[in-house]
């Protein structure tokens, strides 16, 4: 299984009454199918997965499976606080036809967690999973990170396919990419460091920003893959600016507004997350329409 390229971390649209809208989710995916993304990540951090009930999450998994083009890799976020729950969610994703499980680190009982805790957890999940497992380290949200020694130890497991590293630490990408086996895939979770991560040995990315600007994210990857490094660097500089204004400064609400500007179904995030201020909306609108003027009225 080839896990490479750019994967949007899909957002969750809601109806006016606040309920999850799988039909709008499917419509977004139908548009992404016309871009160069390699597949889709459902129920990741960007999808507000921690805000959703089990039934809501499953409705999105089913909708994405139905809407995605054949050949696009489907990755399900299945991480939970307990190993048993993570295994159950992973098995359910496999039953629904998903190709890969993205498993975030447990984080609630931080004082009790050590490298050996994560190694035990992930090996247990991988032993029971019917599909390959991607490790997921996202310290900005969890407050814990997988470091190089435990990643390399886990890379030896035959059912652990790689890692989504959202730490932004390029040194870790270099270390893991150079020391893990050739089948272990390193994907960055940061649009602001996409090109540096690729140059350091990553094979692709799972990006929130690709939900609003999939073409721009794919362009960096394709330029890098074709050896057009000066072009990739110039594209990366623009992408870093967009990532800062849309995501770093405005979060999921900002990303969803950028999607609205592009003609996708973004909408509001679920409370207590909030929409961006009117001033920030104006800034995002200006940036997005300058990036993609033709699509802004789609």
NUDONU-777793 format. One record per atom (N, C-alpha, C): x, y, z; residue in three letters. Coordinates in pm, whole numbers, plus 50000, padded with zeros to 5 digits. Example, Ala and Ser with C-alpha at 12.3 -4.5 7.8 and 13.67 -1.06 7.14 Angstrom:
BEGIN
513194943150780Ala512304955050780Ala513204967050780Ala512854977550708Ser513674989450714Ser512905000350787Ser
//
This chain:
BEGIN
500844988150000Unk500005000050000Unk500885012550000Unk500645021149902Unk501435033349890Unk500745044749964Unk501375049150072Unk500835060350149Unk501745072350122Unk501355080250023Unk502165091849987Unk501265102149921Unk501785114249906Unk500995125049849Unk500335133449955Unk499305140749914Unk498615150050003Unk497225144850033Unk496895144450162Unk495585139950209Unk494935151450287Unk493785156450244Unk493105166350328Unk492565160150456Unk492775166950566Unk492135163250692Unk490755169650689Unk489745161550661Unk488425166850628Unk487735173250748Unk487045184350721Unk486235190950822Unk484845184650826Unk484125187450933Unk482765182250951Unk481765193650933Unk480885192750832Unk479855203050817Unk478625199850903Unk477965210350947Unk476745208751028Unk475575215750960Unk474385210550988Unk473165217150941Unk472865229151032Unk471835236750994Unk471495248751072Unk471105245451216Unk470575233351238Unk470195229451374Unk471365223751454Unk472545223651395Unk473745218851464Unk474045204151446Unk473195196951375Unk473425182651353Unk474435180651240Unk475125169451244Unk476115166151142Unk475405164151008Unk476035168850900Unk475435168450766Unk476265159650673Unk476065146450675Unk476835137750586Unk476655140950438Unk475465146250401Unk475225149350261Unk476125160850214Unk476365170750299Unk477275181650264Unk478725176850264Unk479025168050354Unk480345161750361Unk480645154650228Unk479655147150178Unk479815140050051Unk480015149749935Unk479295160849938Unk479445170749831Unk480845176749830Unk481415179249948Unk482795183949954Unk483745173849892Unk483565161249926Unk484465150849874Unk484335149849722Unk483125151449670Unk482945151049524Unk483775161749456Unk483915173249519Unk484775183849462Unk486245180349479Unk486615175049594Unk488015171149615Unk488435160149517Unk487485151949476Unk487795141249380Unk488375146849250Unk488085159449220Unk488565165649096Unk489935172149113Unk490495171149232Unk491835176449257Unk492825164749261Unk494075167949287Unk495105157649286Unk495415151449420Unk494485152149516Unk494755146149647Unk494805131049636Unk495565124949725Unk495775110449719Unk494705102549794Unk493925109249876Unk492905102549955Unk492365111950059Unk491705106250160Unk491005114350258Unk491205109150400Unk491285118550493Unk491345115050635Unk490045119550699Unk489325110050756Unk488035112550819Unk488195110750970Unk487595119651046Unk487635119151193Unk489025121751250Unk489715131351188Unk490955136151246Unk490685148151335Unk491735154751377Unk491585166551464Unk490785177451394Unk491055179651266Unk490375190051190Unk488885187151174Unk488525174351179Unk487135170451169Unk486355171851298Unk486975178051400Unk486325179851530Unk485885166451588Unk486695156351567Unk486315142751608Unk485995141551756Unk486685149351839Unk486405148551984Unk485075154852020Unk484465161951925Unk483155168351948Unk481995159551904Unk482275148351840Unk481245140351774Unk480875127951855Unk479615123951844Unk479195111251903Unk479665099851813Unk479595087751866Unk479975076151786Unk479125074851661Unk477835077151673Unk476935076051558Unk477235086851454Unk477535098951500Unk477875109651406Unk479155106251330Unk480155101351403Unk481395097651338Unk481205086651235Unk480405076851270Unk480195065751177Unk479445070451052Unk478545080151067Unk477835085350950Unk478795091950852Unk479835098450904Unk480825104750818Unk481735094350752Unk482095084150827Unk482905073450769Unk482165067050651Unk480885064450669Unk480085058150564Unk479945067550444Unk479725080350469Unk479545090050361Unk480825091350277Unk481965091850343Unk483225093250271Unk483525080750188Unk483255069250242Unk483455056850168Unk482635056650041Unk481415061750049Unk480525062049934Unk480945072549831Unk481445084049878Unk481705095349788Unk483095095149725Unk484065088949791Unk485445089249741Unk485585081349612Unk486395086549522Unk486675079149399Unk487435066349430Unk487215055749353Unk488035043749369Unk489505047049349Unk490325041049430Unk491755043749423Unk492255054449517Unk491335062449574Unk491745072149674Unk491825065049810Unk492955066649877Unk493165059950005Unk492275065950112Unk491625057550190Unk490755062150297Unk491395059350432Unk491565069850510Unk492225068950640Unk491225073550746Unk491015065350847Unk490055068450953Unk490785071451082Unk490425082451147Unk490935085251280Unk490235076351381Unk490985067851449Unk490375057951539Unk490945058551681Unk491805068051709Unk492445068551840Unk491465071951951Unk491615065152064Unk490815067652183Unk491745067152304Unk491205070552419Unk492045070852539Unk492445056952586Unk491605047152565Unk491965033652607Unk492385025252487Unk493235015652512Unk493665006652406Unk492494998552352Unk491614993852442Unk490484985752399Unk489544993652307Unk489255006152343Unk488385014252258Unk489025017252124Unk490325019552125Unk491025022051999Unk490945009851909Unk491134998151964Unk491044985851884Unk489634984251827Unk488634986651909Unk487244985251863Unk486954994951749Unk487375007351763Unk487135017351658Unk487885013751531Unk489075008651547Unk489885005051431Unk489244993351356Unk488764983551428Unk488104972251363Unk486844976751291Unk486114986151350Unk484904991051285Unk485244998651156Unk486295006651159Unk486715013651038Unk487085003750928Unk487744993050965Unk488084982750866Unk486824976450808Unk485834973850893Unk484574968150845Unk483884977350745Unk484054990450763Unk483425000250674Unk484235002550547Unk485354995750533Unk486114996350410Unk487285005750409Unk487735010050526Unk488865019250532Unk490185011850516Unk491165018850459Unk492445012750426Unk493465013650537Unk493415024550615Unk494425027550716Unk493745033850836Unk494275031050956Unk493805037451079Unk494835047451126Unk494385059651155Unk495235070151210Unk494965070751360Unk495975067451440Unk495775065651584Unk496575076051662Unk495865085651717Unk496515095951798Unk496985090151931Unk497925096851991Unk498415092652123Unk497335094552229Unk497165085152321Unk496395088352442Unk497095099852515Unk496315108052584Unk496935119952644Unk496365124152778Unk495215118852819Unk494555124352937Unk495375122453064Unk495915110453084Unk496685107553206Unk498175110053183Unk498515122253146Unk499885125653108Unk500945121453210Unk500725123753340Unk501795120153435Unk502165105353434Unk501225096853391Unk501475082453393Unk502085077453263Unk502165086053161Unk502575081353028Unk504065083353007Unk504705072452966Unk506125072452931Unk506275066552791Unk507475066352739Unk507695060552606Unk507195046252601Unk507455038552709Unk507015024452708Unk505495023152709Unk504795033252765Unk503335033252763Unk502825033852620Unk503375043052542Unk502955044552403Unk503345032352320Unk504525027052345Unk504955015152270Unk504005003552296Unk503665001352422Unk502734990552457Unk501354992752392Unk500875005052398Unk499565008352342Unk499545005752191Unk500485011352119Unk500465010151974Unk500714995851927Unk501594988751995Unk501814974751955Unk500554966351977Unk499844969052084Unk498614961652110Unk497564964652003Unk497444977451966Unk496484981151861Unk496884974851728Unk498154975851693Unk498624970351565Unk498454955251559Unk498654948451671Unk498474933851675Unk497054929851639Unk496074938151681Unk494664934651663Unk494034941151539Unk494704950751481Unk494094958151371Unk494094950251241Unk492954949851171Unk492914943251040Unk493534951750929Unk493804964450957Unk494364973550857Unk495624980150913Unk496494985250826Unk497714991750874Unk497415003750963Unk498325006451055Unk498175017151152Unk499195028151124Unk498695040551126Unk499575052251125Unk499615058051265Unk500795059851320Unk500935067051445Unk500545081651421Unk500055088251525Unk499655102351510Unk500125109951634Unk501105118551612Unk501655126851719Unk501265141251692Unk500425146851781Unk499915160451761Unk499975168151893Unk501195171751936Unk501365177452070Unk500655190652094Unk500345198251987Unk499645210952007Unk498265208652069Unk497665197052044Unk496355193852100Unk496425184552221Unk497355175052217Unk497395164952322Unk498345168252436Unk499355176552408Unk500355179552510Unk501395168752528Unk501345158252446Unk502365147752450Unk502845145352307Unk504055140152294Unk504625137852161Unk505355124652157Unk505315118252043Unk506155106552019Unk507515111451974Unk508565106852042Unk509905111052006Unk510575099951923Unk511735103251868Unk512395094251773Unk512595080051826Unk513095077851948Unk513355064051992Unk512105055251990Unk510965060252042Unk509765051852041Unk509165050351902Unk509305060551817Unk508845059151679Unk509635048251608Unk510935048251626Unk511765038051561Unk511465024051615Unk511205023051744Unk510845010051801Unk509535005051740Unk508565014151724Unk507275010251669Unk507345007651519Unk508285014051451Unk508435012051307Unk508794997651274Unk509294990351371Unk509664976251347Unk508444967151340Unk507284971951387Unk506084963551385Unk505574962451241Unk505274950551193Unk504864948951052Unk503544955551016Unk502714958551115Unk501414964651085Unk501364979451119Unk502504985351151Unk502574999851171Unk503245005751047Unk502445012950969Unk502875017050835Unk503625030150832Unk503465038350937Unk504125051350934Unk503615060351044Unk503845073251025Unk503455083151126Unk503005096051060Unk501965102051114Unk501655116051087Unk502255123951203Unk503265131751172Unk503945139651275Unk503525154251260Unk502745159051355Unk502265172851351Unk503035181751446Unk504215177351487Unk505015185351580Unk505675197151510Unk505895196051379Unk506625206451307Unk508125205751326Unk508615195551395Unk510045194151423Unk510705186851305Unk511405193951222Unk512005187951102Unk513115178251139Unk513825180851249Unk514885171551290Unk514325157551311Unk513105156651367Unk512505143551389Unk512195136551256Unk511755144251159Unk511495138551027Unk512795132750969Unk513885140450980Unk515185135850930Unk515585122951000Unk515495122651131Unk515935111051208Unk515105098651174Unk513795100151173Unk512935088551149Unk513055083851005Unk513015093150911Unk513085089250770Unk514395082350736Unk515465086150802Unk516775080350770Unk517035067250844Unk516335064950956Unk516645053151037Unk515585042251035Unk514335045851004Unk513285035750995Unk513425028250863Unk512785016850853Unk512835009050730Unk512195016350614Unk512495012250491Unk511985019250372Unk510465018750357Unk509815009250423Unk508355008250410Unk507625017150511Unk508355023150605Unk507735031750706Unk507585045650649Unk506345050650644Unk506055063250579Unk505965074650681Unk506615085550651Unk506545097450735Unk505705107950663Unk504625112250726Unk503755122650672Unk503755134450769Unk503945146350716Unk503875158050803Unk502425162450818Unk502125168550932Unk500795173950954Unk500765189050945Unk501855195250897Unk501935209750895Unk502125215350755Unk501155222950705Unk501305229150574Unk502455239050572Unk502725245250687Unk503805255150693Unk505185249050677Unk505295235850694Unk506595229250680Unk506525217950576Unk505595218750483Unk505415207850386Unk506685205450305Unk507175215650238Unk508375213650155Unk509595209750238Unk509875216450351Unk511015212050432Unk510895197450477Unk509675193050510Unk509485179150553Unk509745169550438Unk509265172850319Unk509515164450203Unk511015163650173Unk511685175050179Unk513125175350155Unk513885167450260Unk513295166450381Unk513945159250491Unk513655144250488Unk512795139850398Unk512545125450386Unk511105121050400Unk510185130350426Unk508765126650434Unk508255122650296Unk507215114450295Unk506635109950168Unk505325116950135Unk504865125550223Unk503605132250197Unk503135139750319Unk501815142750320Unk501275151150426Unk499785148750443Unk499335150150566Unk497915150750599Unk497675164850652Unk496935172850575Unk496895187250602Unk495485192450619Unk495285200150726Unk494025207350743Unk493835217350630Unk494895224450593Unk494785234950492Unk494335229350357Unk494575216550334Unk494155210450208Unk492645209150197Unk491915211350306Unk490455211650298Unk489975224550231Unk490755235150238Unk490385247850175Unk491185250350048Unk492455246450048Unk493345249149934Unk494035236449887Unk493255226349845Unk493885213749807Unk494845215249690Unk494485223549592Unk495335225149474Unk496695230949511Unk496685240549602Unk497935246949643Unk498855237249719Unk498235228949803Unk499035219149878Unk499595208449785Unk498775203749693Unk499215193649597Unk500325199249508Unk500235212049473Unk501245217949385Unk502635217349446Unk502735219849576Unk504035219049643Unk504575204849633Unk503715195149662Unk504135181149656Unk504585177349515Unk503815181149416Unk504145177249279Unk505415184049230Unk505615196749269Unk506845203549231Unk508055196649292Unk507925193049422Unk509015185849488Unk509285172449421Unk508235165149393Unk508395151749336Unk509025152249197Unk508755163149125Unk509305164648990Unk510705170748991Unk511215173849109Unk512555179549119Unk512625194449094Unk511475201249091Unk511445215649068Unk511505222649205Unk512675222549264Unk512795226649404Unk512645241649425Unk513125249749334Unk512945264249348Unk511465267749340Unk510755261149251Unk509315263349238Unk508585258849365Unk508985247149416Unk508355241949537Unk508575251349655Unk509775257049664Unk510085266049774Unk509255278849765Unk509095284149645Unk508275296149627Unk506815293349663Unk506325281649621Unk504955277749655Unk504805275749805Unk505835270349867Unk505805267950011Unk505695281050089Unk506375291150044Unk506335304050113Unk504925309750113Unk504225308350003Unk502835312849997Unk501945304350088Unk502215291150087Unk501425282150168Unk501615284950317Unk502835288250357Unk503115291350496Unk502355303750540Unk502265313550452Unk501505325650484Unk500025322350502Unk499485314350412Unk498075310550422Unk497825302550549Unk498725293450583Unk498565285350702Unk498545294050828Unk499395304050831Unk499465313050948Unk498155320850963Unk497705327050855Unk496525335650862Unk495255327550887Unk495125316250819Unk493875308550826Unk493825299650950Unk494895292150974Unk494855281951079Unk495485286451210Unk496725291151205Unk497395294751329Unk496645305751402Unk496145315551327Unk495485327051388Unk493995325251406Unk493355316451329Unk491885315451335Unk491375301351357Unk492235291351356Unk491835277751391Unk490845271551295Unk490085261751346Unk489145254551262Unk488065263851208Unk487655273651287Unk486685283451239Unk487195291051118Unk488465294751122Unk489075301651008Unk489175292750886Unk489525280150907Unk489605270750796Unk488235268850731Unk487215267350814Unk485865265350760Unk485395277750683Unk485765289550731Unk485395301650657Unk486125302150523Unk487395298450521Unk488145297950395Unk487495288150298Unk486985277150349Unk486255267650264Unk484985274050207Unk484275281650290Unk483085288550242Unk483435297850125Unk484535304950139Unk484955314050033Unk485245306449904Unk485795294649916Unk486105286449799Unk484885279449740Unk483755279949809Unk482555273349758Unk482325259549816Unk483145255449911Unk482915242849982Unk481905245250095Unk481435234350154Unk480585235250272Unk481485235450395Unk481765247250445Unk482565248850566Unk481645250650685Unk481065262450694Unk480125265250802Unk480805268250933Unk480035267251038Unk480535270251172Unk481095257751238Unk482085259451325Unk482515248151407Unk481515246051520Unk481655234851587Unk480765231651699Unk481265238751825Unk480345244451900Unk480705251152025Unk481405241452119Unk482405246252195Unk482755260252219Unk483695266652117Unk484065259452009Unk484855265951905Unk484015276851840Unk484675287051788Unk483955298551738Unk484405302151597Unk483545309651528Unk483895315151398Unk484895326451416Unk485655329651313Unk486595340951325Unk485865354251331Unk486565364351379Unk486005377851385Unk485775383051244Unk484995393751233Unk484745399651101Unk486045404851040Unk486915410351121Unk488195415251069Unk489025403751014Unk489045392651086Unk489795381051039Unk489155375150914Unk487835375150908Unk487155370250788Unk487575378250666Unk487645391250681Unk488045399750569Unk489465396350523Unk490335393850621Unk491725390350588Unk491785376950515Unk491035367150564Unk491015353950502Unk490415354850362Unk489325362350349Unk488675363750219Unk489635369750116Unk490355380050156Unk491305386450066Unk492385376650023Unk492945369450120Unk494005359850089Unk493515348949994Unk492365343050026Unk491865331749948Unk491495336049807Unk490855347449792Unk490475351849658Unk491685355849574Unk492725360549638Unk493965363349564Unk494645350349521Unk494535339949607Unk495095326849573Unk494325320149460Unk493015319749475Unk492165312049385Unk490985320549337Unk491215330949256Unk490125340149222Unk488975333549146Unk489285324249056Unk488215318048978Unk487325309249064Unk487935302449161Unk487165292949243Unk486415299849355Unk486745312449383Unk486135319149497Unk484635321049482Unk484155320749359Unk482715322249336Unk482065309049297Unk482795298049309Unk482275285049268Unk481085280949354Unk
//
